[in-house]
Amino acid sequence: MSALFAVVRSHAESVLPLRIFFSVCLVAVVLAGLYVFKNRKKLFSRDPHVTADHYGARNLRLGQVILVWILAIDLLVMMLWRL
């Protein structure tokens, strides 16, 4: 177990690169969410080639994308907060 801790010399050495990495990821996820919100009509509109594409199915797809986006934001904010 002591060999495992010997690899990391100091927690302070790794904090800044991790904060930079998670900040860049957070900005990318926020921008991706804004892109999806801006183009939601094009991305989640009715497809005439799909017979079972109705209002409920489209809203369910949009809800799933929003849920994954919220969870990604939550994960990245918590990682930045804990460092």
N, C-alpha and C positions, 0 to 999 in steps of 0.2 A: 504494500500500500504506500509506503514511503517513496518508492520509485515512481509511482504515479504522480505524487505531489512534487517531485523533484523536477519534472518537466516544466511546470509552470512556476517561474521564479517569483513573479509578483502579479497580483491581480490588476494593479494599476497599469502595467504595461499593455494589457490587452483591452482595456476599457475604451480607449479612444478609437482604435480601429473598428471595434464592434459598434460603437455609437455611430460612426460614419457609415458603416455598412447598413445598419438598420434604418438610419435616417434616409439614405438613398432608396432603400426598399420601400419605406413608407411614402416617400414622394412619388415613386413609380406606381404604387398601388392607388394612391389618391388620384393621380392623373388618369390611370386606367378607369377608375370609377367615374370620373368626370366625363371621359370619352363615352363610356357606356350610357351614362345619363343623357348626354347630348344626342347620341344616335340611337336612343331606345326605340323610336318609332321605326327606324329602318331595320334594326336588329330583331325586334320582337313583333313586327307587324304580321298580318295574315299572309300565309303562303298558299296561293291558289292550287298548287300541285299536291298538297297534303289534304286528304279528305277529313281527317280527324283534328284539324287545326282549328279549334274554336277559342272563344274568349277565355275560358277557364284554363286551358292548356297554355296559352300565351302568358297569362298572368302567373301561372305556376313556374314557368321557365324564368320569368323576370324575378320572381321572388327568390328562386334558388340562387340566381346570380347575385342578388343583393345580399342574401345571407352569407354567401362565401366571401363577398367583399367586406362585410361588417366583421366577420371573424378574422380576416387577414389584417384589417386595421387594428382590431383589438389585440391580436398577437404581437404585432410590431410595436404598438404603443406600450404594451406591458414589458416587452423586451427592453425598450428604451428607458422605461421607468425603473426597472430592476437593476440596471447597470450602475 
